[in-house]
Every structure is written in C-alpha cells, then in structure tokens.
C-alpha cells in the first residue's frame, strides 16, 4: 500500500517527508509526513496496518484525529482535506 499511497500524494504535487530508519518501533516500517500550511498528515505503515493522523493544531484532544487506512484510495479524502480550505 505504501507505493500506491505515495503515487496518490505525488499526483497532487505534494512533497513527502519519508522516514525509514525507525529503530524505536520494530513493527513500524515507514512514516510519510505531508504538510500544507498549518495542516499535516502523518501516515504510519506498520507490518499489519496503516494509520493516518490529521493534525491542524498543537492540541492533541481537539486538533488531531486518527484514521485507519484499509486501502490506498482511503487517503484521497484526507489529501482533499489537506489541500482544501
């Protein structure tokens, strides 16, 4: 799913910060981070699941939300949120 999500992101001409050197969590393979203004998407690719975190401010309880991605196209609505108003 990692390659498919990267292709969707690059279609929107968004830069991706990719981290592969993640020694602190053996199950976590890769992290993508994408910014636009104050908004950020972090996508965590684990061995058995993929999780997305939306961030639009510093407050963890009311300015962040977590979403499970079951297929690559699930990321599309999150990218629309990121590039939208």
Secondary structure, 3 states (H helix, E strand, C coil): CHHHHHHHHHHCCCCCEEECCCCCCCCEEEEEEEEECCEEEEEEEECCCEEEEEECCCCCCCCEEEEEECCHHHHHHHHHHHHCC
